[in-house]
Amino acid sequence: MFTSVLMIEKPLVPTDVELVTTLHGDEPVSFVVLMQPRGDQDRLLRALDDVALGELDDAVREATGRDDEEEDRSDSPVSPAERALEHSLGALRAAGAEAVGQIVQDHPLDLLTSVVEETGADEVIVLTAPHLVEEFFHRDWASRARHKVGVPVLKLFAHGE
């Protein structure tokens, strides 16, 4: 069985599930999903990325700090990241893959390295929206992970909903 560590920041959409579950043909795949939600500290970088991509409405939303969906659910005992992770794990399992996962709280690259070592993972897949500023300076997860994990790191861009 082929084992992939999958780093995500948003719930997987069907197109992303199909992409990652068919990368290795008919070979059975097991995923360890690390959900790293983008926090407030990344708001400026996200706004710059949105402007660079011509997504001005998203840039304005970043500047104001409003996310209506998260505000509407703020009274829920389950965090948006936990919901996103559970949704993604369910979608991977429905596609026939084995999947476990966890929320990344701190030090995502340290956790990634330890998960790769503990599971004997064959590869790391970083599936995120484009982060042009971070990628330009090689500060994105994929660029940084390539120097730490000791297995191939594949950078893929997530699809929109």
MARNUVEX-419971 format. One record per atom (N, C-alpha, C): residue in three letters; atom name; x, z, y; residue number from 1. Coordinates in nm, 2 decimals, padded with zeros to 4 digits. Example, Ala and Ser with C-alpha at 12.3 -4.5 7.8 and 13.67 -1.06 7.14 Angstrom:
<atoms>
code; site; X; Z; Y; pos
ALA; N; 01.32; 00.78; -00.57; 1
ALA; CA; 01.23; 00.78; -00.45; 1
ALA; C; 01.32; 00.78; -00.33; 1
SER; N; 01.28; 00.71; -00.22; 2
SER; CA; 01.37; 00.71; -00.11; 2
SER; C; 01.29; 00.79; 00.00; 2
</atoms>
This chain:
<atoms>
code; site; X; Z; Y; pos
MET; N; 00.09; 00.00; -00.12; 1
MET; CA; 00.00; 00.00; 00.00; 1
MET; C; 00.09; 00.00; 00.12; 1
PHE; N; 00.05; -00.08; 00.22; 2
PHE; CA; 00.12; -00.09; 00.35; 2
PHE; C; 00.07; 00.02; 00.44; 2
THR; N; 00.16; 00.10; 00.50; 3
THR; CA; 00.12; 00.20; 00.59; 3
THR; C; 00.16; 00.17; 00.73; 3
SER; N; 00.07; 00.17; 00.82; 4
SER; CA; 00.09; 00.15; 00.97; 4
SER; C; 00.05; 00.27; 01.05; 4
VAL; N; 00.13; 00.30; 01.14; 5
VAL; CA; 00.10; 00.40; 01.24; 5
VAL; C; 00.04; 00.32; 01.36; 5
LEU; N; -00.08; 00.35; 01.40; 6
LEU; CA; -00.15; 00.27; 01.50; 6
LEU; C; -00.17; 00.36; 01.62; 6
MET; N; -00.10; 00.33; 01.73; 7
MET; CA; -00.12; 00.41; 01.86; 7
MET; C; -00.22; 00.33; 01.94; 7
ILE; N; -00.33; 00.41; 01.99; 8
ILE; CA; -00.43; 00.35; 02.07; 8
ILE; C; -00.46; 00.45; 02.19; 8
GLU; N; -00.53; 00.39; 02.29; 9
GLU; CA; -00.57; 00.48; 02.40; 9
GLU; C; -00.72; 00.47; 02.43; 9
LYS; N; -00.79; 00.37; 02.36; 10
LYS; CA; -00.93; 00.35; 02.37; 10
LYS; C; -00.99; 00.33; 02.23; 10
PRO; N; -01.12; 00.34; 02.22; 11
PRO; CA; -01.18; 00.32; 02.09; 11
PRO; C; -01.16; 00.17; 02.05; 11
LEU; N; -01.14; 00.15; 01.92; 12
LEU; CA; -01.12; 00.01; 01.87; 12
LEU; C; -01.25; -00.07; 01.88; 12
VAL; N; -01.25; -00.19; 01.92; 13
VAL; CA; -01.36; -00.28; 01.92; 13
VAL; C; -01.35; -00.36; 01.79; 13
PRO; N; -01.46; -00.43; 01.75; 14
PRO; CA; -01.45; -00.50; 01.62; 14
PRO; C; -01.34; -00.61; 01.61; 14
THR; N; -01.31; -00.67; 01.72; 15
THR; CA; -01.20; -00.77; 01.72; 15
THR; C; -01.07; -00.71; 01.69; 15
ASP; N; -01.04; -00.59; 01.75; 16
ASP; CA; -00.92; -00.52; 01.72; 16
ASP; C; -00.91; -00.47; 01.58; 16
VAL; N; -01.02; -00.42; 01.53; 17
VAL; CA; -01.03; -00.38; 01.39; 17
VAL; C; -00.99; -00.49; 01.29; 17
GLU; N; -01.05; -00.61; 01.32; 18
GLU; CA; -01.02; -00.73; 01.24; 18
GLU; C; -00.88; -00.77; 01.25; 18
LEU; N; -00.82; -00.76; 01.37; 19
LEU; CA; -00.68; -00.80; 01.39; 19
LEU; C; -00.59; -00.71; 01.31; 19
VAL; N; -00.60; -00.58; 01.33; 20
VAL; CA; -00.50; -00.49; 01.26; 20
VAL; C; -00.53; -00.48; 01.11; 20
THR; N; -00.65; -00.50; 01.06; 21
THR; CA; -00.67; -00.49; 00.92; 21
THR; C; -00.64; -00.62; 00.84; 21
THR; N; -00.62; -00.73; 00.91; 22
THR; CA; -00.58; -00.86; 00.85; 22
THR; C; -00.44; -00.90; 00.87; 22
LEU; N; -00.36; -00.82; 00.94; 23
LEU; CA; -00.22; -00.86; 00.97; 23
LEU; C; -00.14; -00.89; 00.85; 23
HIS; N; -00.17; -00.82; 00.74; 24
HIS; CA; -00.09; -00.83; 00.62; 24
HIS; C; -00.17; -00.90; 00.50; 24
GLY; N; -00.26; -00.99; 00.54; 25
GLY; CA; -00.33; -01.06; 00.44; 25
GLY; C; -00.42; -00.97; 00.35; 25
ASP; N; -00.41; -00.99; 00.22; 26
ASP; CA; -00.50; -00.91; 00.13; 26
ASP; C; -00.43; -00.78; 00.08; 26
GLU; N; -00.31; -00.75; 00.13; 27
GLU; CA; -00.25; -00.63; 00.09; 27
GLU; C; -00.33; -00.51; 00.14; 27
PRO; N; -00.35; -00.41; 00.06; 28
PRO; CA; -00.42; -00.29; 00.11; 28
PRO; C; -00.34; -00.22; 00.22; 28
VAL; N; -00.42; -00.17; 00.32; 29
VAL; CA; -00.35; -00.11; 00.44; 29
VAL; C; -00.40; 00.03; 00.46; 29
SER; N; -00.31; 00.12; 00.50; 30
SER; CA; -00.35; 00.26; 00.53; 30
SER; C; -00.30; 00.28; 00.68; 30
PHE; N; -00.39; 00.34; 00.76; 31
PHE; CA; -00.35; 00.36; 00.90; 31
PHE; C; -00.35; 00.51; 00.93; 31
VAL; N; -00.25; 00.55; 01.01; 32
VAL; CA; -00.24; 00.68; 01.07; 32
VAL; C; -00.26; 00.65; 01.22; 32
VAL; N; -00.38; 00.69; 01.27; 33
VAL; CA; -00.41; 00.65; 01.41; 33
VAL; C; -00.38; 00.77; 01.50; 33
LEU; N; -00.30; 00.74; 01.60; 34
LEU; CA; -00.26; 00.84; 01.71; 34
LEU; C; -00.34; 00.80; 01.83; 34
MET; N; -00.43; 00.88; 01.87; 35
MET; CA; -00.51; 00.85; 01.99; 35
MET; C; -00.45; 00.92; 02.11; 35
GLN; N; -00.40; 00.84; 02.21; 36
GLN; CA; -00.33; 00.90; 02.33; 36
GLN; C; -00.42; 00.85; 02.45; 36
PRO; N; -00.51; 00.93; 02.49; 37
PRO; CA; -00.59; 00.89; 02.60; 37
PRO; C; -00.51; 00.89; 02.73; 37
ARG; N; -00.53; 00.80; 02.82; 38
ARG; CA; -00.46; 00.79; 02.95; 38
ARG; C; -00.51; 00.91; 03.03; 38
GLY; N; -00.43; 00.99; 03.09; 39
GLY; CA; -00.47; 01.10; 03.17; 39
GLY; C; -00.47; 01.07; 03.32; 39
ASP; N; -00.50; 01.17; 03.40; 40
ASP; CA; -00.50; 01.16; 03.54; 40
ASP; C; -00.36; 01.12; 03.60; 40
GLN; N; -00.26; 01.17; 03.53; 41
GLN; CA; -00.12; 01.14; 03.58; 41
GLN; C; -00.09; 00.99; 03.58; 41
ASP; N; -00.16; 00.91; 03.50; 42
ASP; CA; -00.14; 00.77; 03.49; 42
ASP; C; -00.23; 00.69; 03.59; 42
ARG; N; -00.31; 00.76; 03.67; 43
ARG; CA; -00.41; 00.69; 03.75; 43
ARG; C; -00.35; 00.58; 03.84; 43
LEU; N; -00.24; 00.61; 03.91; 44
LEU; CA; -00.17; 00.52; 04.00; 44
LEU; C; -00.12; 00.40; 03.92; 44
LEU; N; -00.06; 00.42; 03.81; 45
LEU; CA; -00.01; 00.31; 03.72; 45
LEU; C; -00.13; 00.22; 03.68; 45
ARG; N; -00.24; 00.28; 03.64; 46
ARG; CA; -00.35; 00.20; 03.59; 46
ARG; C; -00.41; 00.12; 03.71; 46
ALA; N; -00.42; 00.18; 03.83; 47
ALA; CA; -00.47; 00.10; 03.95; 47
ALA; C; -00.38; -00.01; 03.98; 47
LEU; N; -00.24; 00.01; 03.97; 48
LEU; CA; -00.15; -00.10; 04.00; 48
LEU; C; -00.17; -00.21; 03.89; 48
ASP; N; -00.18; -00.18; 03.76; 49
ASP; CA; -00.21; -00.27; 03.66; 49
ASP; C; -00.33; -00.35; 03.69; 49
ASP; N; -00.44; -00.28; 03.73; 50
ASP; CA; -00.57; -00.35; 03.75; 50
ASP; C; -00.55; -00.45; 03.87; 50
VAL; N; -00.48; -00.41; 03.97; 51
VAL; CA; -00.46; -00.51; 04.08; 51
VAL; C; -00.38; -00.63; 04.04; 51
ALA; N; -00.28; -00.60; 03.96; 52
ALA; CA; -00.19; -00.71; 03.91; 52
ALA; C; -00.27; -00.81; 03.82; 52
LEU; N; -00.37; -00.75; 03.75; 53
LEU; CA; -00.45; -00.84; 03.66; 53
LEU; C; -00.57; -00.90; 03.73; 53
GLY; N; -00.59; -00.87; 03.86; 54
GLY; CA; -00.70; -00.92; 03.93; 54
GLY; C; -00.83; -00.85; 03.90; 54
GLU; N; -00.83; -00.73; 03.85; 55
GLU; CA; -00.94; -00.65; 03.81; 55
GLU; C; -00.97; -00.55; 03.92; 55
LEU; N; -01.01; -00.60; 04.04; 56
LEU; CA; -01.02; -00.51; 04.16; 56
LEU; C; -01.13; -00.40; 04.14; 56
ASP; N; -01.24; -00.43; 04.07; 57
ASP; CA; -01.34; -00.33; 04.05; 57
ASP; C; -01.28; -00.21; 03.98; 57
ASP; N; -01.20; -00.24; 03.87; 58
ASP; CA; -01.14; -00.13; 03.80; 58
ASP; C; -01.04; -00.05; 03.88; 58
ALA; N; -00.97; -00.12; 03.97; 59
ALA; CA; -00.87; -00.06; 04.06; 59
ALA; C; -00.94; 00.04; 04.15; 59
VAL; N; -01.05; 00.00; 04.20; 60
VAL; CA; -01.13; 00.09; 04.29; 60
VAL; C; -01.18; 00.21; 04.21; 60
ARG; N; -01.22; 00.19; 04.09; 61
ARG; CA; -01.27; 00.30; 04.01; 61
ARG; C; -01.15; 00.40; 03.98; 61
GLU; N; -01.03; 00.35; 03.96; 62
GLU; CA; -00.92; 00.43; 03.94; 62
GLU; C; -00.88; 00.51; 04.07; 62
ALA; N; -00.89; 00.44; 04.18; 63
ALA; CA; -00.86; 00.51; 04.31; 63
ALA; C; -00.96; 00.62; 04.34; 63
THR; N; -01.08; 00.60; 04.31; 64
THR; CA; -01.18; 00.71; 04.33; 64
THR; C; -01.18; 00.81; 04.23; 64
GLY; N; -01.12; 00.78; 04.11; 65
GLY; CA; -01.12; 00.88; 04.00; 65
GLY; C; -01.25; 00.89; 03.93; 65
ARG; N; -01.34; 00.80; 03.95; 66
ARG; CA; -01.47; 00.81; 03.88; 66
ARG; C; -01.48; 00.73; 03.75; 66
ASP; N; -01.53; 00.79; 03.65; 67
ASP; CA; -01.56; 00.73; 03.52; 67
ASP; C; -01.70; 00.78; 03.48; 67
ASP; N; -01.80; 00.70; 03.52; 68
ASP; CA; -01.94; 00.74; 03.50; 68
ASP; C; -01.97; 00.79; 03.35; 68
GLU; N; -01.91; 00.72; 03.26; 69
GLU; CA; -01.94; 00.75; 03.12; 69
GLU; C; -01.89; 00.89; 03.09; 69
GLU; N; -01.77; 00.92; 03.13; 70
GLU; CA; -01.71; 01.05; 03.10; 70
GLU; C; -01.79; 01.16; 03.18; 70
GLU; N; -01.83; 01.13; 03.30; 71
GLU; CA; -01.90; 01.23; 03.38; 71
GLU; C; -02.04; 01.26; 03.31; 71
ASP; N; -02.10; 01.16; 03.26; 72
ASP; CA; -02.23; 01.18; 03.20; 72
ASP; C; -02.22; 01.26; 03.07; 72
ARG; N; -02.11; 01.26; 03.01; 73
ARG; CA; -02.09; 01.33; 02.88; 73
ARG; C; -02.01; 01.46; 02.89; 73
SER; N; -01.99; 01.50; 03.01; 74
SER; CA; -01.90; 01.62; 03.03; 74
SER; C; -01.95; 01.75; 02.97; 74
ASP; N; -02.09; 01.76; 02.94; 75
ASP; CA; -02.14; 01.88; 02.88; 75
ASP; C; -02.13; 01.87; 02.73; 75
SER; N; -02.08; 01.76; 02.67; 76
SER; CA; -02.07; 01.75; 02.53; 76
SER; C; -01.96; 01.84; 02.48; 76
PRO; N; -01.97; 01.90; 02.36; 77
PRO; CA; -01.86; 01.98; 02.31; 77
PRO; C; -01.75; 01.90; 02.25; 77
VAL; N; -01.78; 01.77; 02.22; 78
VAL; CA; -01.68; 01.68; 02.17; 78
VAL; C; -01.62; 01.60; 02.29; 78
SER; N; -01.49; 01.59; 02.30; 79
SER; CA; -01.43; 01.52; 02.41; 79
SER; C; -01.44; 01.37; 02.39; 79
PRO; N; -01.43; 01.29; 02.49; 80
PRO; CA; -01.43; 01.15; 02.48; 80
PRO; C; -01.32; 01.09; 02.39; 80
ALA; N; -01.20; 01.16; 02.39; 81
ALA; CA; -01.09; 01.11; 02.30; 81
ALA; C; -01.13; 01.14; 02.16; 81
GLU; N; -01.19; 01.25; 02.13; 82
GLU; CA; -01.23; 01.28; 01.99; 82
GLU; C; -01.34; 01.18; 01.94; 82
ARG; N; -01.43; 01.15; 02.03; 83
ARG; CA; -01.54; 01.05; 01.99; 83
ARG; C; -01.47; 00.91; 01.97; 83
ALA; N; -01.37; 00.87; 02.05; 84
ALA; CA; -01.31; 00.75; 02.04; 84
ALA; C; -01.23; 00.74; 01.91; 84
LEU; N; -01.16; 00.85; 01.87; 85
LEU; CA; -01.08; 00.85; 01.75; 85
LEU; C; -01.18; 00.84; 01.63; 85
GLU; N; -01.29; 00.92; 01.63; 86
GLU; CA; -01.38; 00.91; 01.51; 86
GLU; C; -01.44; 00.78; 01.50; 86
HIS; N; -01.48; 00.71; 01.61; 87
HIS; CA; -01.53; 00.58; 01.61; 87
HIS; C; -01.43; 00.48; 01.55; 87
SER; N; -01.31; 00.49; 01.59; 88
SER; CA; -01.20; 00.40; 01.55; 88
SER; C; -01.17; 00.42; 01.40; 88
LEU; N; -01.16; 00.55; 01.35; 89
LEU; CA; -01.14; 00.57; 01.21; 89
LEU; C; -01.25; 00.52; 01.13; 89
GLY; N; -01.38; 00.54; 01.17; 90
GLY; CA; -01.49; 00.49; 01.10; 90
GLY; C; -01.49; 00.33; 01.09; 90
ALA; N; -01.45; 00.27; 01.20; 91
ALA; CA; -01.45; 00.12; 01.20; 91
ALA; C; -01.34; 00.07; 01.10; 91
LEU; N; -01.22; 00.14; 01.10; 92
LEU; CA; -01.12; 00.10; 01.01; 92
LEU; C; -01.16; 00.12; 00.86; 92
ARG; N; -01.22; 00.23; 00.83; 93
ARG; CA; -01.27; 00.26; 00.70; 93
ARG; C; -01.37; 00.16; 00.66; 93
ALA; N; -01.46; 00.12; 00.75; 94
ALA; CA; -01.57; 00.03; 00.72; 94
ALA; C; -01.51; -00.11; 00.69; 94
ALA; N; -01.39; -00.14; 00.74; 95
ALA; CA; -01.33; -00.27; 00.71; 95
ALA; C; -01.24; -00.26; 00.58; 95
GLY; N; -01.25; -00.15; 00.51; 96
GLY; CA; -01.18; -00.14; 00.39; 96
GLY; C; -01.04; -00.07; 00.39; 96
ALA; N; -01.00; -00.02; 00.50; 97
ALA; CA; -00.87; 00.04; 00.51; 97
ALA; C; -00.88; 00.19; 00.50; 97
GLU; N; -00.78; 00.25; 00.45; 98
GLU; CA; -00.77; 00.40; 00.46; 98
GLU; C; -00.73; 00.44; 00.60; 98
ALA; N; -00.78; 00.54; 00.65; 99
ALA; CA; -00.75; 00.58; 00.79; 99
ALA; C; -00.77; 00.73; 00.81; 99
VAL; N; -00.66; 00.79; 00.87; 100
VAL; CA; -00.67; 00.93; 00.92; 100
VAL; C; -00.61; 00.92; 01.06; 100
GLY; N; -00.63; 01.03; 01.14; 101
GLY; CA; -00.58; 01.02; 01.27; 101
GLY; C; -00.58; 01.16; 01.34; 101
GLN; N; -00.53; 01.16; 01.46; 102
GLN; CA; -00.53; 01.28; 01.54; 102
GLN; C; -00.51; 01.24; 01.69; 102
ILE; N; -00.55; 01.33; 01.78; 103
ILE; CA; -00.53; 01.32; 01.92; 103
ILE; C; -00.39; 01.36; 01.96; 103
VAL; N; -00.33; 01.28; 02.04; 104
VAL; CA; -00.19; 01.32; 02.09; 104
VAL; C; -00.21; 01.40; 02.21; 104
GLN; N; -00.16; 01.52; 02.21; 105
GLN; CA; -00.17; 01.61; 02.33; 105
GLN; C; -00.05; 01.60; 02.42; 105
ASP; N; 00.07; 01.61; 02.36; 106
ASP; CA; 00.19; 01.61; 02.44; 106
ASP; C; 00.30; 01.54; 02.36; 106
HIS; N; 00.39; 01.48; 02.43; 107
HIS; CA; 00.51; 01.42; 02.37; 107
HIS; C; 00.47; 01.32; 02.26; 107
PRO; N; 00.41; 01.21; 02.30; 108
PRO; CA; 00.36; 01.11; 02.20; 108
PRO; C; 00.47; 01.04; 02.12; 108
LEU; N; 00.59; 01.02; 02.18; 109
LEU; CA; 00.69; 00.96; 02.10; 109
LEU; C; 00.76; 01.05; 02.00; 109
ASP; N; 00.76; 01.18; 02.03; 110
ASP; CA; 00.81; 01.28; 01.94; 110
ASP; C; 00.72; 01.28; 01.82; 110
LEU; N; 00.59; 01.29; 01.85; 111
LEU; CA; 00.49; 01.29; 01.74; 111
LEU; C; 00.49; 01.16; 01.66; 111
LEU; N; 00.50; 01.05; 01.73; 112
LEU; CA; 00.51; 00.92; 01.66; 112
LEU; C; 00.63; 00.92; 01.56; 112
THR; N; 00.74; 00.97; 01.61; 113
THR; CA; 00.86; 00.97; 01.52; 113
THR; C; 00.84; 01.06; 01.40; 113
SER; N; 00.78; 01.17; 01.42; 114
SER; CA; 00.76; 01.26; 01.30; 114
SER; C; 00.66; 01.21; 01.21; 114
VAL; N; 00.55; 01.14; 01.26; 115
VAL; CA; 00.45; 01.09; 01.17; 115
VAL; C; 00.51; 00.97; 01.09; 115
VAL; N; 00.59; 00.89; 01.15; 116
VAL; CA; 00.66; 00.78; 01.08; 116
VAL; C; 00.74; 00.83; 00.97; 116
GLU; N; 00.82; 00.94; 00.99; 117
GLU; CA; 00.91; 01.00; 00.89; 117
GLU; C; 00.83; 01.06; 00.78; 117
GLU; N; 00.72; 01.14; 00.82; 118
GLU; CA; 00.65; 01.22; 00.72; 118
GLU; C; 00.57; 01.12; 00.63; 118
THR; N; 00.51; 01.01; 00.68; 119
THR; CA; 00.43; 00.92; 00.60; 119
THR; C; 00.50; 00.81; 00.54; 119
GLY; N; 00.63; 00.79; 00.58; 120
GLY; CA; 00.71; 00.68; 00.52; 120
GLY; C; 00.64; 00.55; 00.57; 120
ALA; N; 00.59; 00.55; 00.69; 121
ALA; CA; 00.53; 00.43; 00.75; 121
ALA; C; 00.62; 00.31; 00.75; 121
ASP; N; 00.55; 00.19; 00.73; 122
ASP; CA; 00.63; 00.06; 00.72; 122
ASP; C; 00.64; 00.00; 00.86; 122
GLU; N; 00.55; 00.04; 00.95; 123
GLU; CA; 00.56; -00.02; 01.09; 123
GLU; C; 00.48; 00.07; 01.18; 123
VAL; N; 00.49; 00.04; 01.31; 124
VAL; CA; 00.41; 00.10; 01.42; 124
VAL; C; 00.35; -00.01; 01.49; 124
ILE; N; 00.22; 00.00; 01.52; 125
ILE; CA; 00.14; -00.09; 01.60; 125
ILE; C; 00.10; -00.02; 01.72; 125
VAL; N; 00.14; -00.07; 01.84; 126
VAL; CA; 00.09; -00.01; 01.96; 126
VAL; C; -00.02; -00.11; 02.02; 126
LEU; N; -00.14; -00.06; 02.02; 127
LEU; CA; -00.25; -00.15; 02.06; 127
LEU; C; -00.31; -00.09; 02.19; 127
THR; N; -00.28; -00.14; 02.30; 128
THR; CA; -00.32; -00.09; 02.43; 128
THR; C; -00.36; -00.21; 02.52; 128
ALA; N; -00.42; -00.17; 02.63; 129
ALA; CA; -00.45; -00.27; 02.74; 129
ALA; C; -00.31; -00.30; 02.80; 129
PRO; N; -00.30; -00.42; 02.87; 130
PRO; CA; -00.17; -00.45; 02.93; 130
PRO; C; -00.14; -00.34; 03.04; 130
HIS; N; -00.02; -00.30; 03.04; 131
HIS; CA; 00.03; -00.20; 03.14; 131
HIS; C; 00.15; -00.27; 03.21; 131
LEU; N; 00.13; -00.36; 03.30; 132
LEU; CA; 00.23; -00.45; 03.35; 132
LEU; C; 00.35; -00.37; 03.42; 132
VAL; N; 00.32; -00.27; 03.50; 133
VAL; CA; 00.42; -00.19; 03.56; 133
VAL; C; 00.51; -00.12; 03.46; 133
GLU; N; 00.45; -00.05; 03.37; 134
GLU; CA; 00.53; 00.01; 03.26; 134
GLU; C; 00.61; -00.08; 03.18; 134
GLU; N; 00.55; -00.20; 03.14; 135
GLU; CA; 00.62; -00.30; 03.06; 135
GLU; C; 00.73; -00.36; 03.13; 135
PHE; N; 00.72; -00.38; 03.26; 136
PHE; CA; 00.82; -00.44; 03.34; 136
PHE; C; 00.95; -00.36; 03.34; 136
PHE; N; 00.93; -00.23; 03.35; 137
PHE; CA; 01.04; -00.13; 03.35; 137
PHE; C; 01.07; -00.08; 03.21; 137
HIS; N; 01.01; -00.14; 03.11; 138
HIS; CA; 01.03; -00.10; 02.97; 138
HIS; C; 01.00; 00.05; 02.95; 138
ARG; N; 00.90; 00.10; 03.01; 139
ARG; CA; 00.86; 00.24; 03.00; 139
ARG; C; 00.73; 00.25; 02.92; 139
ASP; N; 00.68; 00.14; 02.86; 140
ASP; CA; 00.56; 00.15; 02.78; 140
ASP; C; 00.59; 00.21; 02.64; 140
TRP; N; 00.49; 00.24; 02.57; 141
TRP; CA; 00.51; 00.31; 02.44; 141
TRP; C; 00.59; 00.22; 02.34; 141
ALA; N; 00.56; 00.09; 02.34; 142
ALA; CA; 00.62; 00.00; 02.24; 142
ALA; C; 00.77; -00.01; 02.27; 142
SER; N; 00.81; -00.03; 02.40; 143
SER; CA; 00.95; -00.04; 02.43; 143
SER; C; 01.03; 00.09; 02.40; 143
ARG; N; 00.97; 00.20; 02.43; 144
ARG; CA; 01.03; 00.33; 02.41; 144
ARG; C; 01.04; 00.36; 02.26; 144
ALA; N; 00.93; 00.33; 02.19; 145
ALA; CA; 00.93; 00.36; 02.04; 145
ALA; C; 01.03; 00.28; 01.97; 145
ARG; N; 01.06; 00.16; 02.01; 146
ARG; CA; 01.16; 00.07; 01.94; 146
ARG; C; 01.29; 00.14; 01.93; 146
HIS; N; 01.32; 00.23; 02.02; 147
HIS; CA; 01.45; 00.30; 02.02; 147
HIS; C; 01.45; 00.43; 01.94; 147
LYS; N; 01.33; 00.47; 01.89; 148
LYS; CA; 01.32; 00.60; 01.83; 148
LYS; C; 01.28; 00.60; 01.68; 148
VAL; N; 01.19; 00.51; 01.64; 149
VAL; CA; 01.12; 00.53; 01.51; 149
VAL; C; 01.19; 00.47; 01.39; 149
GLY; N; 01.28; 00.38; 01.40; 150
GLY; CA; 01.35; 00.32; 01.29; 150
GLY; C; 01.27; 00.23; 01.20; 150
VAL; N; 01.15; 00.19; 01.24; 151
VAL; CA; 01.07; 00.08; 01.17; 151
VAL; C; 01.03; -00.02; 01.28; 151
PRO; N; 00.99; -00.14; 01.23; 152
PRO; CA; 00.94; -00.24; 01.33; 152
PRO; C; 00.82; -00.19; 01.41; 152
VAL; N; 00.82; -00.22; 01.54; 153
VAL; CA; 00.72; -00.18; 01.63; 153
VAL; C; 00.65; -00.31; 01.69; 153
LEU; N; 00.52; -00.32; 01.67; 154
LEU; CA; 00.45; -00.44; 01.71; 154
LEU; C; 00.36; -00.40; 01.83; 154
LYS; N; 00.37; -00.48; 01.94; 155
LYS; CA; 00.29; -00.45; 02.06; 155
LYS; C; 00.18; -00.55; 02.06; 155
LEU; N; 00.05; -00.51; 02.06; 156
LEU; CA; -00.06; -00.59; 02.07; 156
LEU; C; -00.15; -00.55; 02.19; 156
PHE; N; -00.22; -00.64; 02.25; 157
PHE; CA; -00.31; -00.61; 02.36; 157
PHE; C; -00.45; -00.59; 02.30; 157
ALA; N; -00.51; -00.48; 02.34; 158
ALA; CA; -00.64; -00.45; 02.30; 158
ALA; C; -00.74; -00.54; 02.36; 158
HIS; N; -00.85; -00.57; 02.29; 159
HIS; CA; -00.96; -00.65; 02.35; 159
HIS; C; -01.06; -00.56; 02.43; 159
GLY; N; -01.13; -00.62; 02.52; 160
GLY; CA; -01.23; -00.55; 02.59; 160
GLY; C; -01.35; -00.54; 02.51; 160
GLU; N; -01.45; -00.46; 02.56; 161
GLU; CA; -01.57; -00.44; 02.48; 161
GLU; C; -01.66; -00.56; 02.48; 161
</atoms>
